[in-house]
Amino acid sequence: MYMVEVKNPCRCFLRSGMAERESFATLAEAREEAEKMRDEMERHFCKKHDFVLTQTGLTFVITIIPSR
């Protein structure tokens, strides 16, 4: 099982209705969803945060950090 997780959810994320954790049958599905979520956040959220996508083992992690 492959996972997509969001760390440090911001207000925009909490209001978005996106799930903080989802599981997928394949690595490709998980990667595709993680990239889609990150892109959506970058386009539509308030621009006060950056979204860093990393892979740790079987999990893709989107970490939300304050913008510089």
C-alpha positions as CSV (number, residue, x, y, z in Angstrom):
1,M,0.0,0.0,0.0
2,Y,1.3,3.5,-1.0
3,M,0.4,6.6,0.9
4,V,0.1,10.4,0.4
5,E,0.3,12.4,3.6
6,V,0.1,16.1,4.3
7,K,2.2,17.5,7.1
8,N,1.5,20.8,8.9
9,P,-1.9,21.5,7.3
10,C,-2.7,25.3,7.0
11,R,-6.1,26.9,7.1
12,C,-6.4,26.8,3.3
13,F,-5.8,23.1,3.3
14,L,-8.2,22.4,6.1
15,R,-10.9,24.4,4.2
16,S,-10.2,22.7,0.9
17,G,-11.7,19.3,1.8
18,M,-8.6,17.4,0.7
19,A,-7.7,14.4,2.8
20,E,-4.6,14.6,5.0
21,R,-3.8,10.9,4.3
22,E,-4.8,8.7,1.4
23,S,-3.7,5.2,0.3
24,F,-3.2,3.9,-3.2
25,A,-2.6,0.5,-4.8
26,T,0.4,1.5,-6.9
27,L,3.4,3.9,-6.5
28,A,2.4,5.6,-9.8
29,E,-1.1,6.4,-8.5
30,A,0.3,7.8,-5.2
31,R,2.8,9.9,-7.1
32,E,0.2,11.2,-9.5
33,E,-2.2,12.2,-6.7
34,A,0.6,13.8,-4.6
35,E,1.7,15.9,-7.6
36,K,-1.9,16.9,-8.4
37,M,-2.5,17.9,-4.8
38,R,0.7,20.0,-4.6
39,D,-0.1,21.7,-7.9
40,E,-3.6,22.5,-6.7
41,M,-2.3,24.0,-3.5
42,E,0.2,26.1,-5.3
43,R,-2.4,27.5,-7.7
44,H,-5.3,28.1,-5.3
45,F,-4.1,28.6,-1.8
46,C,-3.3,32.0,-0.2
47,K,0.4,32.1,-1.2
48,K,1.6,32.3,2.4
49,H,3.0,28.8,2.2
50,D,5.2,26.6,0.1
51,F,4.5,23.0,-0.6
52,V,7.4,20.5,-0.6
53,L,6.8,17.1,-2.0
54,T,9.2,14.3,-0.9
55,Q,9.1,10.5,-1.0
56,T,9.9,8.5,2.1
57,G,9.8,4.8,1.5
58,L,6.3,4.0,0.3
59,T,4.9,7.4,1.3
60,F,4.7,10.7,-0.6
61,V,4.7,13.6,1.9
62,I,3.6,17.1,1.1
63,T,5.0,19.4,3.8
64,I,3.4,22.8,4.2
65,I,5.9,25.5,5.3
66,P,5.7,29.3,5.6
67,S,6.8,31.2,2.5
68,R,10.0,33.1,2.7
